[in-house]
Amino acid sequence: MRPLPMRPLPVSLAVSLAMALAALLLAGFASAQIIHLEPETIDFGNMKQNQSRDIQVIVTNKGGGQLRIGDVKADCGCTVPTLDRNTLLPGESTVININFNSKKFVGNVFKKVTILSNDPDNPEIIFPISANVQAALLVDPPSRRLGFQRAPMGTSYSRTAIFTATEAPQLEIQAKKSRRGLFQVEVENNYEGDPRKAALHVTVPKTMKAGRQRDNVRVRTNLPEEEQNSISPR
């Protein structure tokens, strides 16, 4: 038995089927959930050290499906994001509160918050955060550590930490001795004739025992924001 020949569809029917298929595809795309953030970046501007600020980010579902926010996490303990709701119907919004603490940062700081969701086109958003942290007191070296590596026994030599006030017209520091008494300490205010500078000279005494030695020098200043400091000779 010979198979019946296939007859082509009428043009009008083929066009109708194509339009119906396109409509289904468009409806599928339109029904997908879409995550939208406002603002898209955060700049906390100028901040002092150990200052804390909060900013709210509005999250809106601009698609047609249900938006689920799986996780919101920061790359640093200085930044704490808190999500109000993790499920949004079409058109609904929620808030992510972002708290940033400038801690002991100095200068331009860049952090990020990662937002994971079921948005098919944007499942992971890297949300940038920046701030310019202005320190009331600068310390050189910034690590606040003075290295005395391989100091020969029976010799005495010094290392110096420089303190500089960035806003106050005059800086004064006080330091009596190292915590364990291993190092000799001398304070020089008005360093190099600058009232905003002070120097802490730490000296290895000739009587220092052999081996790795670590100590800590507590430094007090006249700056309310930086009243307590420490330098670690080792």
C-alpha positions in Angstrom: 0.0 0.0 0.0 1.5 3.3 -1.1 1.6 6.1 1.6 -0.6 9.1 1.0 1.3 12.1 -0.1 1.8 14.9 2.5 -0.1 18.0 1.7 1.4 21.4 2.6 -0.4 23.4 5.2 -2.4 26.4 4.0 -0.4 29.6 4.3 -2.9 31.1 6.7 -2.7 28.1 9.0 1.1 28.0 9.0 1.2 31.7 9.9 -1.3 31.2 12.7 0.7 28.3 14.2 4.0 30.3 14.0 2.4 33.3 15.7 0.9 31.0 18.4 4.4 29.5 19.0 6.0 32.9 19.2 3.4 34.0 21.7 4.0 31.0 23.9 7.8 31.7 23.8 7.3 35.3 24.6 4.9 34.4 27.4 7.5 32.1 28.8 10.1 34.8 28.8 7.7 37.3 30.3 6.8 35.0 33.1 10.4 34.7 34.3 11.4 36.5 37.5 13.7 39.5 37.1 15.8 40.9 40.0 16.3 44.7 40.1 18.4 46.6 42.7 18.2 50.3 43.6 20.8 51.7 43.9 23.2 49.4 42.0 26.3 50.6 43.9 27.0 52.1 47.3 29.6 54.8 48.1 29.7 55.6 51.8 31.9 58.6 51.0 34.3 60.0 53.6 34.3 58.2 56.9 36.4 58.2 60.1 38.0 55.0 61.4 35.8 52.8 63.6 32.7 54.6 62.2 29.6 52.6 61.3 27.0 53.5 58.6 23.9 51.8 57.2 22.3 52.0 53.7 19.3 50.3 52.4 19.1 48.6 49.0 15.6 48.1 47.5 15.2 44.7 45.7 12.2 44.5 43.3 10.9 41.6 41.3 10.2 43.1 37.8 9.4 39.8 36.2 6.3 37.6 36.0 7.5 34.7 38.1 8.2 34.3 41.8 11.7 35.6 42.8 13.6 33.7 45.4 16.7 35.2 46.9 18.9 32.3 48.0 21.8 34.1 49.8 23.2 37.5 50.5 26.8 37.5 51.8 29.7 39.9 52.1 33.4 39.4 51.5 34.5 40.9 54.8 33.4 41.0 58.4 33.3 44.8 58.2 30.2 44.5 56.0 27.0 43.0 57.3 24.0 42.6 54.9 20.6 41.8 56.3 17.8 40.7 54.0 14.2 41.5 55.1 12.4 38.9 52.8 13.7 36.2 50.5 10.6 35.5 48.4 8.9 38.2 46.1 5.9 37.9 43.9 5.8 39.9 40.7 6.0 43.6 41.5 6.9 43.1 45.1 9.9 44.7 46.8 12.0 44.1 49.9 15.0 45.7 51.6 18.7 44.6 52.1 20.2 46.7 54.9 24.0 47.0 54.5 26.0 48.0 57.5 29.7 49.0 57.0 32.2 49.5 59.7 35.4 51.4 58.7 37.4 49.7 61.5 41.1 50.5 61.1 41.0 50.9 57.3 42.9 53.9 55.8 42.2 55.5 52.4 39.9 54.1 49.6 38.3 50.8 50.7 36.5 48.5 48.2 34.2 45.7 49.3 31.4 43.6 47.8 28.2 41.9 48.6 27.1 38.9 46.6 23.4 38.3 46.0 22.2 34.9 44.7 18.7 34.4 43.3 16.7 32.3 40.8 16.7 35.0 38.2 17.6 32.9 35.1 19.5 35.8 33.4 21.2 37.2 36.5 21.6 34.4 39.2 24.6 36.1 40.9 25.0 39.8 41.4 28.2 41.3 42.7 27.2 44.5 44.5 30.2 46.9 44.9 30.7 49.0 48.1 33.3 51.7 48.5 34.3 54.3 51.2 37.1 56.7 51.8 38.3 56.2 55.4 40.1 59.1 56.9 42.3 58.2 59.9 42.7 60.7 62.8 46.2 59.2 63.3 48.6 57.7 60.8 51.3 55.3 62.0 54.5 54.4 60.1 54.9 51.5 59.7 51.2 50.9 59.0 51.5 47.3 60.4 52.6 48.9 63.8 55.3 46.3 64.0 59.0 47.0 64.4 61.3 44.3 63.1 64.6 43.5 64.8 65.4 40.4 62.8 68.8 38.7 63.5 70.0 41.3 65.9 73.6 40.4 67.0 74.0 39.7 70.7 75.8 42.3 72.7 74.8 45.2 70.3 72.2 47.9 70.7 70.3 49.6 68.0 66.9 51.2 67.5 63.8 51.3 65.3 61.4 54.2 65.2 57.6 54.4 64.7 56.3 57.8 63.5 52.8 59.0 64.6 51.1 61.8 62.6 47.9 63.6 63.4 45.8 64.3 60.3 43.4 66.8 61.8 44.5 67.9 65.2 47.0 70.8 65.3 49.1 69.1 67.9 49.9 65.5 68.8 51.4 64.2 72.1 52.1 60.6 72.8 53.1 58.8 76.0 54.8 55.5 76.5 56.8 54.3 79.5 58.1 50.9 78.7 57.4 47.7 76.8 54.9 45.3 78.4 57.5 42.6 79.2 60.4 45.1 79.7 62.5 43.6 76.9 62.9 46.8 74.9 63.9 50.3 75.9 61.4 53.0 74.9 61.8 56.7 74.3 59.2 59.3 73.2 60.0 62.3 71.0 57.0 64.7 70.6 57.2 67.6 68.1 59.2 65.3 65.9 61.3 67.1 63.3 59.8 70.4 64.5 56.3 69.4 63.5 53.7 69.6 66.4 51.5 67.1 64.6 54.2 64.4 64.6 55.7 62.3 67.4 58.2 59.5 67.3 58.5 56.3 69.4 62.1 55.0 69.5 62.4 51.4 70.5 65.8 50.0 71.3 67.3 46.5 71.6 69.5 46.6 74.8 72.9 44.9 74.8 71.6 42.5 77.4 68.9 41.1 75.2 68.9 37.3 75.4 69.3 35.1 72.3 66.3 33.8 70.5 63.1 35.2 69.1 61.7 38.0 71.4 58.3 39.6 71.1 56.9 42.4 73.1 54.3 45.2 73.0 54.5 48.9 73.8 51.3 50.7 74.8 51.1 54.2 73.5 48.6 56.8 74.7 47.8 59.9 72.6 45.9 63.2 73.2 43.5 62.3 70.4 40.1 61.1 71.6 39.6 58.9 68.6 43.0 57.2 69.0 43.6 57.4 72.7 45.0 53.8 73.0 47.6 52.4 70.5 50.2 49.8 70.5 53.5 49.0 68.8 54.9 45.5 68.5 58.7 45.1 68.5 60.0 41.7 67.6 
